[in-house]
Amino acid sequence: MLSYALKRLGIAAPTMFVVVSLSFFLMHLAPGGPFDADANLEPQVIENLKAAYDLDKPLIQQYAIYVGKVFKGDFGPSIIYQDRTVSQLIATGLPVSLRVGLSAILIAALIGISLGITAALNQNKPTDYVVMAAAMTGIAVPSFVLAPLMTLIFGVLLQMLPIATLEPSGSFARNFPALAPITPYILPVIALAIPQIAVISRLTRGAMIEVLRQNYIRTARAKGLKEQRVVWRHALQAGLLPVVSYLGPAIAGIVTGAVVVESIFQLPGMGRFFIQGAINRDYPLVLGIVIIFAGAIIMMNLIVDMLYGLLDPKVKLDA
Amino acid sequence: MLMFLARPKAAMPALLIAATLAFAPGTAAAKMVLNRSSAADPDTLDPHVSSGNSAAIVLYDIFQPLMTLDDKGEVTAGAAESYTVSPDGLTYTFKLRPNLKWSDGTPLTAEDFVYSFRRIQSPETAGRYAQWFWSVKNAEAVNKKQAKPEDMGVKALDARTVQISLATPSPIFLEIMATFTSSPVPRHVVEKFGREWTAPERIVSNGAYMVTERVPQTRIKAVKNPNFYDAANVKIDEANYFPTENLGTVLNRFRAGELDVALNFPPDQIEWIRQNLPKELHIAPNLGVYYFLVNNTKPPLNDPRVRKALSMAIDREGMVSKLLNTGVIPGYSLVSPVVANYSVYKPAYAAQAMPARMAEAKKLLSEAGFGPGKPLKITLQFDTLEENRKMAVAMAAMWKPLGVDVELANSEFRDLTRRARTGDYDIMRWAYFSPFNDASAYLNLLRTGDASNFSGFANAEYDKLMLEANTIIDMKRRAALMYQAEQILLDTQAIIPVYHYVARRLIHTYVKNWNDNPRNANLTRYLSVERPAR
């Protein structure tokens, strides 16, 4: 297992290099530069600005400078947020994204898997239909509809939760002072979790129904095993495989790219930096986030593959 | 009490504290806080470097240049208590207020201003608006590395006197001295920390407020600066600025009471707001103009008759009331009608009814050789924003009766800028927001050879008028010169103005002394919050 993990991490380094190089040149291919939005600048001023960020040098030289810096762990200064470095921005954005994203995924996994199992065990019964109808709605309603609706109901009309402030406010915080510090995160986490609950419950239901029809489950039941043990020990382990493979990239995505939810709730996460950086051609900022994103995906895929080895006896990692 | 009497020495302080806590009106709980939204996260809090788009609101609160803005947005004395101008208009002498201090208590002297004006021009600073100061002797040369910063016409006569020498008289010099870019920066902090001197734990400023916290994309917190010379009259203790680009969130936060001042809201909600928040809604003209750039150098739009026909066919009043419905003002001039010391030129057709205008427009087009047999074909460029798309479609519809064949082309704003700079377009949606409450800022854009002259308009008479207007101190004659210039511009329809922008604000009624003004400047130091108990 360890040698497998090391081997995978060995491949990760060149992958990252390719990702960085491709992103660098793709970013510079996009029309316009970071200082083109301000049309009324003097040519001299633009020249000074370009010189300040090495943008006056040939592209290949800029690339060499950038890669050299990245190897030293320096992502450079941000071009739009001129008094901050990319590392500083990531250092403030990543913890927020991690906290909100991981909470949402955890909640979504717990609820989604439970709902999926419930639906599978009650296949084609009313419970199944209700759960799946709810799941379809969760998938169909996009977060840019759901999130503003939640702020309107819980923030404006009921005055229960803060809409987009980092300070606790609203009746919920007053009634449950112990939970006050988390109030700013409740709505965003729910908004992120709902679509995930929907997907996870559907995946779980599908996989469980498939597994419950397998011969080894019939054997287990024929041996007289308790239904609980059949479901929780034998069926679930195999039924979770598709969910696990979905969760890997989903975690990476939700942590780095919850753009819509972040902008509606004004969360200082990574997603908004990514979008702002791309729109404003902030090359170092976008590249910095791409590196984090690529790293997260590589890590999550590795973790998923190793979990497969644990969950599925047919998978041998050292083979 | 008995115990206090028995041990008077120990009891006195305790008694005092108890009395203070019980009776003082201004305890911590009664702190006056203002929560205001800003457009986006400020690019930087360095006033010399910032583009100001979203930082200006913070910079005006935390820094104070020699001149500043009063509670109605008019230029008034700032860090300087007074100034004198030499009769030839070339020498400005500013006298600083006594005992000025930075927010860390360090004395603020004339030398700080000298350092700051040099820093703005230094090429390494890469200041966006260095060009504003190029009327100062040698400023342009310093920015272009042709002179040393010490050669600039700025010097400290003594600790409280700053003297600035100009190469040419500049009628808007005091306007420039009131912009956030003219703010002094603390040399002792800037030189110690370099580009990152504006981090909240380091930044030192000289305005009514000082930044204490900065959460990227979420909040900037500033508290009252005890070392500000007028701190006694600053009522609000703490100001929070929330960068909120999602307008739906702005409206919801305003309604929930999380924001006291909302700078913008979703335009499609305006009817609902008019019905439900009439007292909170503020619509006030500002210094922005929405217009169409027309390529004056490329057929078929190099013919003034064609440009004029296109402009005449636009039903601005109908469009503004039916299509946009956001309070904007129909526009026939480049200069905003609210600009100070100037009244705009309106072409004669502005007063004509639409049918008469259409007839004349058709005539102009056929004179230029376009008609049923040979329709005018143009491409209209616009960028991705719902309002711009609506406008482009409306334009095409209004020009259709003239037999004009319009191709709509949508691209990113950066691509629009590139096309503007390289002249790669026929006609293009454009906008300008003047940083100064002065007509010259608009009209200078169309001078021959100006970096911002994207229309290719070139007229020697126009250039002569503007050259004089830019260097004359007689404001009356100056207004007349600029009026003539605008007349030349609009009679040849070098650009096609469509409407003048308004600021759309939501202000809770408990925010006092909010005065709408064309500059959209409402410094926190003049406001107060008398929030009802919730």
Interface residues (C-beta under 8 A of the other chain):
Chain A: P31 G32 G33 D36 A37 D38 A39 N40 L41 E42 P43 Q44 V45 N48 L49 A51 A52 P77 I80 Y81 Q82 D83 R84 T85 L89 T92 G93 P148 T151 L152 G155 V156 Q159 P162 I163 A164 T165 L166 S169 E262 S263 I264 F265 Q266 L267 P268 G269 R272 F273 Q276 R281
Chain B: A40 D41 D43 T44 L45 D46 V49 S50 S51 P123 E124 T125 A126 G127 R128 Y129 A130 Q131 N143 K144 R195 E196 W197 T198 A199 V215 P216 Q217 T218 R219 F242 P243 T244 E245 N246 G248 T249 N252 R253 R255 A256 E258 E412 F413 R414 D415 T417 R418 A420 R421 Y432 L445 A451 S452 F454
